[in-house]
Amino acid sequence: MDPQYFKSHTMCWGTLGTVRPFSKFHPQNDVTQIHQALEKKDVATLVSVLTNRDNAQRRIIAETFREATGQDLVDLLKKILSGDLEDLMTELMMPPAEHECHRLRRAMAGLGTDEETLLEILCSRSSKEIRDISAAYGQVYKKDLEKDVKAETSGDLAKLVVALVNKEEVAGVVEKDIQSLAASLKEKKADVAPWIDILTSRDSNHLNKVLKGLEMENGQMVIPVLEKRFSGDIRLGLSVLVECIQNRDMYLAQRLRQMKVSTVHGVMVSHSEEDLLCIRVAFLKLVGTSLYTTLQKYFKGDHLEALLAICRSED
């Protein structure tokens, strides 16, 4: 980790990210340093520079590098780096919306679909963020996100993910929504339609009131009820959605707890400039050990140093 981050950086009040704009940013200097590091195969310097700049600054570096050398920085990084570190540094260089597209695309690649990653992204993002991701997906992959997620799922889960891709917040009446969800659970076979409709078309404040009201009416927490009344993929989908509504930070901390490389990369890079500080707090509460310490138990070398730089500090 670059010690100058703490010495020179003016902390940005109001942000809950761990990676912030580097105050003494000079792209030409960074390009010179990176070019020399690439020639020497000095991985530590590459990691130190690029993890201590925010995404906008990294993109300026990449553009300045191209203008100065006529070469693509990401392509050169791929030649020098390998394995998990290559994947992580490549993700760091992607614009935020494009990075989420990359994660979605990877979740749908191959024979099996990674439903949890698909749901993590679609359930934890606002309607505006989903629109931006959908637009970026079309630009990068020349494909329609709605059609792709629908093709990779089936049944009620397909209905849920399509609703999430197209979610628009509309006004609702809290008491009416509570009664609709409560009535759906009283049927011999619980009706999923009201859950999909309401949970994908209201803002988070409204939905939190609805879910709390439902819990008071039923005398039970929502998640156990969902696990009892629904089955298969839709049970997973609704559970993830409710968890994100009630406590998104805790849900993402649970994802990190798995210490699966692709999940750790995805969550940490995606939230490094938004709310990783909040996720760190939730992780400590959930696990009893800080994220910073836990990473050191599972990863090593330059890959670990890059993750620690993104995590930023101990809790």
VOBA-1610 file (N, C-alpha, C; in pm, whole numbers, padded with zeros to 5 digits, always signed):
BEGIN
Met+00084-00119+00000Met+00000+00000+00000Met+00087+00124+00000Asp+00051+00227-00073Asp+00128+00349-00083Asp+00110+00434+00043Pro+00217+00451+00125Pro+00202+00529+00249Pro+00168+00675+00221Gln+00200+00722+00100Gln+00169+00860+00066Gln+00019+00884+00056Tyr-00057+00776+00043Tyr-00203+00791+00035Tyr-00254+00866+00158Phe-00206+00823+00273Phe-00254+00881+00397Phe-00191+01018+00424Lys-00066+01037+00381Lys+00004+01162+00408Lys-00046+01277+00321Ser-00076+01246+00196Ser-00106+01355+00103Ser-00253+01368+00068His-00330+01267+00103His-00468+01266+00055His-00560+01346+00146Thr-00636+01434+00089Thr-00739+01507+00162Thr-00865+01421+00162Met-00901+01372+00278Met-01014+01281+00287Met-01143+01350+00242Cys-01224+01277+00167Cys-01347+01334+00110Cys-01464+01304+00203Trp-01506+01400+00280Trp-01622+01380+00367Trp-01746+01354+00281Gly-01825+01259+00325Gly-01948+01229+00253Gly-01936+01105+00168Thr-01815+01054+00151Thr-01800+00931+00074Thr-01774+00816+00170Leu-01826+00701+00139Leu-01807+00582+00221Leu-01722+00479+00150Gly-01653+00525+00046Gly-01561+00438-00026Gly-01426+00437+00041Thr-01346+00336+00006Thr-01210+00326+00059Thr-01108+00379-00040Val-01142+00379-00167Val-01053+00432-00271Val-01107+00568-00315Arg-01023+00669-00301Arg-01065+00806-00329Arg-00966+00872-00425Pro-01003+00984-00483Pro-00912+01051-00576Pro-00779+01084-00507Phe-00669+01055-00575Phe-00536+01084-00521Phe-00509+01232-00538Ser-00482+01301-00429Ser-00476+01448-00432Ser-00359+01503-00513Lys-00246+01433-00514Lys-00130+01480-00589Lys-00119+01404-00721Phe-00232+01402-00792Phe-00240+01325-00917Phe-00172+01399-01032His-00072+01335-01091His-00002+01386-01209His+00008+01271-01308Pro-00085+01262-01403Pro-00089+01146-01493Pro+00041+01121-01568Gln+00110+01228-01610Gln+00236+01208-01682Gln+00339+01137-01595Asn+00345+01177-01468Asn+00438+01111-01375Asn+00401+00965-01356Asp+00270+00940-01342Asp+00225+00801-01325Asp+00257+00718-01447Val+00236+00775-01565Val+00264+00702-01689Val+00412+00667-01699Thr+00497+00761-01664Thr+00642+00734-01665Thr+00678+00621-01570Gln+00621+00629-01450Gln+00648+00527-01349Gln+00596+00390-01393Ile+00477+00388-01450Ile+00418+00262-01495Ile+00496+00205-01613His+00536+00291-01707His+00613+00245-01822His+00743+00179-01779Gln+00810+00240-01683Gln+00935+00184-01631Gln+00908+00052-01559Ala+00799+00047-01485Ala+00764-00075-01412Ala+00732-00189-01507Leu+00666-00157-01618Leu+00634-00260-01717Leu+00761-00315-01780Glu+00856-00229-01809Glu+00982-00273-01869Glu+01061-00361-01774Lys+01056-00328-01645Lys+01131-00404-01545Lys+01050-00521-01488Lys+00924-00531-01530Lys+00832-00629-01474Lys+00822-00612-01322Asp+00814-00487-01282Asp+00805-00449-01141Asp+00658-00447-01100Val+00606-00563-01062Val+00464-00580-01032Val+00423-00496-00911Ala+00509-00490-00811Ala+00475-00417-00688Ala+00446-00270-00718Thr+00524-00209-00805Thr+00501-00068-00839Thr+00371-00051-00916Leu+00342-00140-01009Leu+00217-00134-01084Leu+00098-00140-00989Val+00104-00232-00894Val-00004-00246-00796Val-00016-00122-00711Ser+00098-00071-00663Ser+00099+00045-00574Ser+00037+00167-00640Val+00073+00194-00765Val+00021+00312-00834Val-00127+00298-00864Leu-00165+00188-00926Leu-00301+00174-00978Leu-00405+00152-00868Thr-00367+00097-00755Thr-00465+00079-00647Thr-00479+00204-00562Asn-00391+00300-00583Asn-00400+00426-00507Asn-00449+00542-00592Arg-00517+00510-00700Arg-00585+00609-00783Arg-00730+00563-00797Asp-00823+00656-00808Asp-00961+00613-00827Asp-00983+00577-00973Asn-01102+00528-01004Asn-01127+00477-01138Asn-01112+00583-01246Ala-01160+00703-01219Ala-01148+00811-01317Ala-01002+00843-01344Gln-00921+00841-01240Gln-00778+00869-01258Gln-00709+00756-01333Arg-00748+00632-01306Arg-00689+00520-01380Arg-00720+00531-01528Arg-00840+00574-01561Arg-00876+00588-01702Arg-00797+00701-01769Ile-00771+00807-01694Ile-00687+00916-01747Ile-00545+00864-01770Ile-00496+00785-01677Ile-00363+00725-01693Ile-00358+00639-01819Ala-00462+00556-01838Ala-00465+00468-01955Ala-00465+00548-02085Glu-00544+00657-02089Glu-00550+00740-02208Glu-00418+00813-02231Thr-00359+00865-02124Thr-00231+00935-02135Thr-00122+00838-02180Phe-00130+00716-02129Phe-00033+00612-02166Phe-00044+00581-02315Arg-00167+00570-02365Arg-00188+00541-02508Arg-00134+00655-02595Glu-00159+00779-02552Glu-00110+00894-02628Glu+00042+00900-02630Ala+00104+00860-02519Ala+00250+00869-02508Ala+00322+00754-02576Thr+00260+00635-02574Thr+00331+00515-02623Thr+00266+00449-02744Gly+00138+00484-02770Gly+00066+00418-02878Gly+00024+00277-02842Gln+00033+00242-02713Gln-00001+00107-02668Gln-00115+00109-02567Asp-00184-00003-02559Asp-00295-00016-02465Asp-00242-00065-02331Leu-00265+00012-02226Leu-00212-00022-02094Leu-00266-00154-02043Val-00395-00177-02060Val-00454-00302-02010Val-00393-00423-02079Asp-00371-00414-02211Asp-00308-00524-02283Asp-00169-00553-02229Leu-00093-00449-02198Leu+00042-00468-02144Leu+00038-00525-02002Leu-00060-00481-01922Leu-00075-00537-01788Leu-00101-00687-01795Lys-00183-00728-01891Lys-00215-00870-01906Lys-00092-00952-01943Lys+00003-00892-02013Lys+00125-00962-02050Lys+00220-00979-01932Ile+00217-00880-01841Ile+00308-00882-01726Ile+00249-00962-01610Leu+00119-00947-01588Leu+00053-01011-01476Leu-00007-01144-01516Ser-00050-01220-01418Ser-00113-01349-01446Ser-00207-01387-01333Gly-00290-01485-01359Gly-00376-01541-01257Gly-00472-01443-01193Asp-00491-01458-01063Asp-00588-01376-00990Asp-00551-01228-00990Leu-00422-01198-00984Leu-00379-01058-00985Leu-00412-00992-01119Glu-00392-01064-01226Glu-00427-01012-01359Glu-00576-00980-01365Asp-00657-01073-01317Asp-00803-01052-01317Asp-00841-00929-01236Leu-00782-00916-01117Leu-00815-00804-01029Leu-00775-00671-01090Met-00654-00661-01142Met-00607-00534-01198Met-00684-00498-01324Thr-00722-00598-01401Thr-00803-00574-01521Thr-00940-00517-01482Glu-00999-00572-01376Glu-01128-00523-01329Glu-01117-00379-01279Leu-01007-00348-01212Leu-00988-00212-01161Leu-00982-00109-01273Met-00937-00150-01390Met-00922-00058-01502Met-01053-00034-01577Met-01155-00115-01548Met-01283-00101-01618Met-01367+00014-01559Pro-01440+00089-01642Pro-01537+00186-01590Pro-01640+00110-01505Pro-01696+00174-01401Pro-01786+00103-01309Pro-01900+00024-01374Ala-01975+00087-01464Ala-02087+00017-01528Ala-02037-00100-01612Glu-01924-00079-01681Glu-01867-00186-01763Glu-01820-00302-01675His-01771-00270-01556His-01728-00376-01465His-01846-00462-01422Glu-01960-00400-01395Glu-02078-00478-01359Glu-02125-00563-01477Cys-02113-00509-01597Cys-02146-00587-01717Cys-02055-00709-01729His-01927-00687-01703His-01829-00796-01707His-01867-00906-01608Arg-01908-00867-01489Arg-01947-00964-01388Arg-02073-01039-01429Leu-02170-00967-01484Leu-02293-01031-01530Leu-02264-01130-01642Arg-02183-01087-01736Arg-02149-01171-01850Arg-02080-01299-01805Arg-01987-01283-01712Arg-01913-01399-01661Arg-02006-01492-01584Ala-02104-01434-01512Ala-02199-01516-01437Ala-02286-01601-01528Met-02304-01554-01652Met-02390-01627-01746Met-02311-01711-01844Ala-02177-01709-01835Ala-02094-01783-01930Ala-02091-01932-01895Gly-02064-02012-01995Gly-02049-02156-01972Gly-02181-02229-01956Leu-02170-02353-01907Leu-02287-02439-01898Leu-02381-02399-01785Gly-02326-02362-01669Gly-02410-02325-01555Gly-02414-02176-01534Thr-02522-02129-01477Thr-02536-01985-01447Thr-02509-01961-01300Asp-02430-01859-01272Asp-02402-01819-01134Asp-02515-01726-01089Glu-02625-01788-01042Glu-02743-01710-01006Glu-02715-01609-00894Glu-02628-01647-00800Glu-02605-01557-00686Glu-02539-01427-00729Thr-02442-01434-00820Thr-02380-01311-00869Thr-02479-01230-00950Leu-02556-01298-01032Leu-02661-01232-01111Leu-02755-01156-01018Leu-02800-01224-00914Leu-02894-01163-00820Leu-02828-01055-00736Glu-02704-01076-00697Glu-02633-00974-00617Glu-02635-00840-00688Ile-02599-00841-00816Ile-02591-00716-00891Ile-02729-00656-00914Leu-02823-00738-00961Leu-02956-00687-00995Leu-03036-00644-00872Cys-03014-00712-00759Cys-03092-00680-00638Cys-03031-00565-00558Ser-02902-00542-00571Ser-02836-00443-00486Ser-02823-00306-00553Arg-02864-00296-00679Arg-02849-00170-00752Arg-02983-00098-00768Ser-02976+00035-00775Ser-03096+00116-00795Ser-03143+00105-00940Ser-03263+00154-00966Ser-03318+00147-01101Ser-03230+00226-01199Lys-03178+00340-01157Lys-03091+00419-01244Lys-02961+00345-01273Glu-02904+00283-01170Glu-02780+00208-01190Glu-02803+00091-01285Ile-02916+00024-01271Ile-02947-00088-01360Ile-02962-00039-01504Arg-03023+00077-01523Arg-03036+00131-01659Arg-02899+00161-01718Asp-02810+00216-01637Asp-02675+00245-01684Asp-02599+00117-01720Ile-02615+00016-01636Ile-02549-00113-01660Ile-02605-00177-01787Ser-02737-00171-01802Ser-02801-00229-01920Ser-02754-00161-02048Ala-02743-00028-02044Ala-02695+00047-02160Ala-02550+00011-02192Ala-02467+00002-02088Ala-02327-00034-02107Ala-02314-00176-02161Tyr-02399-00266-02116Tyr-02399-00405-02161Tyr-02423-00411-02312Gly-02519-00332-02358Gly-02548-00328-02500Gly-02431-00274-02581Gln-02363-00172-02528Gln-02250-00113-02597Gln-02130-00206-02603Val-02103-00273-02491Val-01984-00358-02482Val-02002-00491-02554Tyr-02118-00554-02532Tyr-02139-00690-02584Tyr-02233-00698-02704Lys-02292-00585-02740Lys-02386-00582-02853Lys-02501-00679-02832Lys-02542-00693-02709Lys-02651-00782-02674Lys-02746-00712-02579Asp-02866-00765-02566Asp-02968-00708-02478Asp-02962-00778-02343Leu-02940-00703-02237Leu-02926-00763-02104Leu-03052-00837-02063Glu-03168-00779-02087Glu-03293-00845-02049Glu-03306-00982-02115Lys-03278-00987-02245Lys-03289-01115-02316Lys-03190-01218-02264Asp-03069-01171-02230Asp-02966-01264-02183Asp-03000-01321-02046Val-03043-01234-01951Val-03074-01286-01818Val-03198-01376-01821Lys-03291-01344-01909Lys-03411-01427-01923Lys-03375-01564-01980Ala-03282-01567-02075Ala-03240-01693-02137Ala-03163-01781-02040Glu-03098-01719-01940Glu-03015-01794-01846Glu-03093-01841-01723Thr-03219-01801-01713Thr-03301-01841-01600Thr-03432-01900-01652Ser-03516-01942-01560Ser-03644-02000-01605Ser-03750-01979-01498Gly-03875-02000-01537Gly-03986-01995-01443Gly-03999-01861-01372Asp-04030-01868-01244Asp-04052-01747-01166Asp-03924-01665-01149Leu-03809-01732-01145Leu-03684-01656-01133Leu-03662-01570-01256Ala-03696-01622-01373Ala-03684-01544-01496Ala-03773-01420-01489Lys-03894-01437-01435Lys-03984-01322-01419Lys-03924-01218-01325Leu-03861-01267-01218Leu-03800-01176-01120Leu-03684-01098-01181Val-03592-01167-01249Val-03474-01097-01301Val-03513-00999-01412Val-03613-01034-01491Val-03660-00942-01595Val-03720-00818-01530Ala-03797-00838-01422Ala-03856-00724-01349Ala-03746-00637-01289Leu-03640-00699-01242Leu-03529-00623-01184Leu-03456-00541-01289Val-03435-00600-01405Val-03368-00528-01514Val-03450-00406-01556Asn-03582-00419-01548Asn-03671-00310-01593Asn-03733-00231-01479Lys-03681-00246-01359Lys-03749-00186-01245Lys-03755-00034-01252Glu-03873+00016-01222Glu-03900+00159-01214Glu-03977+00182-01085Glu-03932+00278-01008Glu-03997+00304-00880Glu-04127+00382-00900Val-04236+00325-00850Val-04366+00391-00857Val-04422+00403-00716Ala-04513+00495-00698Ala-04572+00518-00566Ala-04659+00401-00524Gly-04660+00373-00398Gly-04745+00266-00346Gly-04795+00304-00207Val-04893+00232-00160Val-04948+00254-00026Val-04896+00143+00064Val-04826+00180+00170Val-04761+00081+00255Val-04859-00025+00304Glu-04970+00017+00363Glu-05065-00079+00420Glu-05123-00172+00313Lys-05149-00114+00196Lys-05203-00196+00087Lys-05101-00301+00043Asp-04975-00262+00035Asp-04870-00357-00005Asp-04851-00465+00099Ile-04860-00428+00227Ile-04849-00528+00334Ile-04959-00632+00320Gln-05082-00586+00298Gln-05195-00677+00286Gln-05183-00768+00163Ser-05130-00713+00054Ser-05111-00794-00069Ser-05012-00907-00045Leu-04902-00876+00021Leu-04801-00978+00048Leu-04851-01079+00151Ala-04922-01031+00252Ala-04976-01121+00355Ala-05078-01217+00293Ala-05163-01164+00206Ala-05266-01247+00141Ala-05202-01355+00054Ser-05090-01321-00012Ser-05025-01418-00100Ser-04972-01538-00023Leu-04938-01516+00104Leu-04883-01624+00187Leu-04992-01713+00246Lys-05117-01665+00242Lys-05227-01742+00300Lys-05284-01845+00203Glu-05246-01831+00077Glu-05290-01929-00023Glu-05225-02065+00004Lys-05290-02171-00044Lys-05233-02304-00024Lys-05094-02310-00087Lys-05081-02252-00207Lys-04950-02236-00269Lys-04924-02086-00277Ala-04822-02041-00208Ala-04793-01898-00201Ala-04780-01838-00341Asp-04842-01724-00362Asp-04842-01656-00491Asp-04720-01563-00498Val-04633-01588-00593Val-04510-01510-00604Val-04531-01376-00674Ala-04638-01365-00752Ala-04660-01245-00834Ala-04657-01114-00754Pro-04730-01104-00642Pro-04725-00977-00567Pro-04585-00944-00515Trp-04509-01045-00479Trp-04374-01023-00430Trp-04286-00963-00538Ile-04293-01021-00657Ile-04213-00968-00769Ile-04257-00826-00802Asp-04388-00806-00812Asp-04441-00675-00850Asp-04402-00566-00750Ile-04428-00591-00621Ile-04406-00488-00519Ile-04257-00466-00492Leu-04180-00573-00476Leu-04039-00559-00439Leu-03951-00502-00550Thr-04002-00500-00672Thr-03922-00444-00782Thr-03976-00310-00833Ser-04072-00252-00760Ser-04131-00128-00811Ser-04153-00021-00704Arg-04087-00036-00589Arg-04100+00064-00482Arg-03960+00105-00438Asp-03949+00223-00377Asp-03818+00264-00327Asp-03787+00192-00195Ser-03661+00197-00155Ser-03615+00118-00041Ser-03681+00160+00090Asn-03706+00289+00110Asn-03771+00333+00234Asn-03912+00276+00245His-03984+00280+00135His-04119+00224+00132His-04115+00074+00161Leu-04024+00004+00095Leu-04017-00141+00110Leu-03976-00183+00250Asn-03890-00106+00312Asn-03852-00138+00450Asn-03973-00127+00544Lys-04057-00027+00520Lys-04180-00012+00600Lys-04274-00130+00574Val-04283-00171+00449Val-04370-00283+00413Val-04323-00412+00480Leu-04194-00439+00471Leu-04140-00562+00527Leu-04150-00565+00679Lys-04126-00451+00743Lys-04141-00443+00889Lys-04287-00464+00930Gly-04378-00404+00852Gly-04520-00421+00879Gly-04563-00565+00862Leu-04510-00630+00761Leu-04543-00771+00736Leu-04491-00859+00849Glu-04372-00828+00897Glu-04315-00906+01008Glu-04398-00889+01134Met-04446-00769+01158Met-04530-00745+01276Met-04662-00819+01264Glu-04718-00821+01143Glu-04847-00887+01122Glu-04835-01038+01136Asn-04726-01096+01083Asn-04707-01241+01085Asn-04640-01289+01213Gly-04574-01199+01283Gly-04499-01239+01402Gly-04376-01320+01368Gln-04327-01307+01243Gln-04209-01381+01199Gln-04125-01291+01108Met-03994-01319+01105Met-03907-01249+01012Met-03940-01293+00870Val-03918-01206+00773Val-03958-01235+00635Val-03878-01348+00573Ile-03746-01350+00593Ile-03662-01450+00527Ile-03704-01593+00562Pro-03723-01628+00689Pro-03767-01765+00721Pro-03902-01799+00657Val-03990-01701+00648Val-04120-01724+00585Val-04102-01756+00437Leu-04016-01680+00371Leu-03990-01705+00228Leu-03930-01844+00209Glu-03838-01881+00296Glu-03773-02011+00284Glu-03871-02126+00306Lys-03974-02099+00386Lys-04074-02202+00412Lys-04178-02211+00301Arg-04220-02097+00246Arg-04332-02094+00152Arg-04293-02105+00006Phe-04167-02077-00026Phe-04123-02087-00166Phe-04010-02189-00176Ser-03984-02233-00299Ser-03879-02333-00318Ser-03799-02302-00444Gly-03686-02370-00457Gly-03606-02357-00579Gly-03542-02220-00597Asp-03522-02184-00723Asp-03451-02061-00756Asp-03525-01935-00710Ile-03657-01937-00713Ile-03731-01817-00675Ile-03716-01790-00526Arg-03702-01894-00446Arg-03676-01874-00304Arg-03544-01801-00284Leu-03442-01842-00358Leu-03313-01774-00352Leu-03327-01629-00398Gly-03397-01610-00510Gly-03411-01476-00566Gly-03481-01380-00471Leu-03592-01423-00414Leu-03666-01337-00321Leu-03587-01312-00193Ser-03516-01415-00145Ser-03438-01399-00023Ser-03327-01297-00042Val-03256-01304-00155Val-03149-01208-00183Val-03206-01067-00194Leu-03319-01054-00261Leu-03381-00923-00280Leu-03421-00863-00145Val-03483-00943-00060Val-03524-00894+00072Val-03402-00858+00157Glu-03298-00941+00151Glu-03175-00911+00227Glu-03115-00778+00182Cys-03115-00753+00052Cys-03060-00628+00000Cys-03144-00508+00042Ile-03275-00527+00047Ile-03364-00419+00090Ile-03343-00388+00238Gln-03336-00493+00320Gln-03327-00474+00465Gln-03189-00431+00512Asn-03085-00487+00454Asn-02948-00453+00497Asn-02851-00496+00388Arg-02835-00410+00288Arg-02750-00444+00174Arg-02606-00468+00217Asp-02556-00388+00311Asp-02417-00403+00357Asp-02393-00541+00417Met-02488-00587+00497Met-02473-00718+00560Met-02480-00829+00455Tyr-02568-00814+00357Tyr-02574-00914+00250Tyr-02441-00923+00176Leu-02383-00808+00143Leu-02256-00808+00070Leu-02143-00860+00158Ala-02151-00835+00287Ala-02052-00890+00380Ala-02061-01043+00382Gln-02183-01094+00375Gln-02202-01239+00368Gln-02142-01296+00240Arg-02154-01222+00134Arg-02093-01264+00007Arg-01941-01269+00020Leu-01883-01166+00081Leu-01738-01162+00100Leu-01690-01274+00192Arg-01772-01310+00287Arg-01735-01413+00385Arg-01696-01544+00319Gln-01749-01571+00201Gln-01716-01694+00129Gln-01569-01698+00089Met-01506-01581+00074Met-01367-01568+00031Met-01342-01639-00102Lys-01443-01641-00187Lys-01428-01691-00322Lys-01367-01579-00406Val-01262-01608-00481Val-01185-01505-00549Val-01271-01413-00634Ser-01354-01470-00721Ser-01434-01387-00812Ser-01532-01299-00735Thr-01586-01350-00624Thr-01680-01273-00543Thr-01608-01160-00469Val-01492-01191-00411Val-01413-01089-00341Val-01374-00978-00437His-01324-01015-00555His-01289-00914-00655His-01411-00830-00691Gly-01520-00898-00722Gly-01640-00830-00770Gly-01694-00730-00671Val-01713-00774-00546Val-01772-00686-00445Val-01676-00572-00409Met-01549-00605-00389Met-01455-00502-00346Met-01430-00396-00452Val-01415-00439-00577Val-01393-00341-00685Val-01520-00259-00707Ser-01635-00325-00712Ser-01762-00255-00738Ser-01794-00151-00632His-01758-00179-00508His-01799-00091-00397His-01684-00010-00338Ser-01566-00019-00399Ser-01448+00047-00342Ser-01461+00198-00334Glu-01537+00257-00426Glu-01552+00403-00425Glu-01690+00448-00379Glu-01772+00351-00336Glu-01908+00383-00295Glu-01931+00365-00145Asp-01919+00241-00099Asp-01961+00212+00039Asp-01887+00094+00100Leu-01763+00071+00058Leu-01690-00043+00113Leu-01662-00026+00263Leu-01655+00098+00311Leu-01639+00120+00455Leu-01756+00059+00532Cys-01877+00077+00480Cys-01997+00021+00545Cys-01995-00131+00540Ile-01952-00186+00429Ile-01945-00331+00414Ile-01839-00387+00509Arg-01729-00315+00528Arg-01627-00356+00623Arg-01683-00364+00765Val-01762-00265+00804Val-01824-00264+00936Val-01917-00384+00952Ala-01998-00411+00850Ala-02089-00525+00854Ala-02012-00657+00860Phe-01901-00664+00788Phe-01819-00786+00786Phe-01763-00814+00924Leu-01713-00711+00991Leu-01658-00727+01126Leu-01766-00776+01222Lys-01886-00720+01209Lys-01998-00761+01295Lys-02037-00905+01267Leu-02036-00944+01141Leu-02077-01078+01099Leu-01976-01185+01136Val-01849-01157+01109Val-01743-01259+01121Val-01670-01251+01255Gly-01662-01130+01310Gly-01587-01113+01433Gly-01442-01079+01410Thr-01403-01077+01283Thr-01267-01041+01242Thr-01279-00943+01126Ser-01189-00847+01119Ser-01197-00747+01012Ser-01174-00809+00875Leu-01224-00743+00774Leu-01199-00785+00636Leu-01050-00779+00606Tyr-00983-00676+00652Tyr-00840-00657+00628Tyr-00759-00776+00680Thr-00792-00821+00800Thr-00723-00936+00859Thr-00761-01066+00789Thr-00889-01080+00758Thr-00937-01204+00696Thr-00874-01225+00559Leu-00858-01119+00482Leu-00795-01131+00350Leu-00655-01191+00361Gln-00584-01158+00468Gln-00447-01206+00485Gln-00441-01356+00514Lys-00553-01414+00554Lys-00557-01557+00581Lys-00580-01639+00453Tyr-00634-01574+00350Tyr-00674-01647+00230Tyr-00590-01615+00106Phe-00524-01502+00105Phe-00451-01461-00015Phe-00308-01425+00019Lys-00223-01412-00084Lys-00082-01385-00056Lys-00018-01307-00171Gly+00104-01262-00147Gly+00184-01197-00250Gly+00127-01065-00298Asp+00157-01033-00424Asp+00111-00907-00482Asp-00041-00901-00492His-00103-01017-00510His-00249-01022-00514His-00307-00974-00381Leu-00249-01022-00272Leu-00293-00978-00139Leu-00269-00829-00122Glu-00153-00780-00163Glu-00122-00637-00147Glu-00225-00550-00221Ala-00266-00596-00338Ala-00366-00521-00414Ala-00499-00520-00341Leu-00540-00634-00286Leu-00667-00641-00212Leu-00661-00555-00086Leu-00550-00560-00017Leu-00535-00479+00104Leu-00539-00330+00072Ala-00482-00292-00042Ala-00485-00151-00082Ala-00627-00105-00111Ile-00708-00193-00169Ile-00849-00160-00195Ile-00927-00155-00064Cys-00902-00252+00023Cys-00967-00255+00154Cys-00926-00133+00236Arg-00800-00097+00224Arg-00739+00025+00274Arg-00685+00019+00416Ser-00762-00030+00515Ser-00710-00029+00651Ser-00783-00128+00740Glu-00724-00149+00856Glu-00781-00236+00959Glu-00900-00168+01025Asp-00992-00248+01077Asp-01106-00193+01153Asp-01087-00221+01301
//
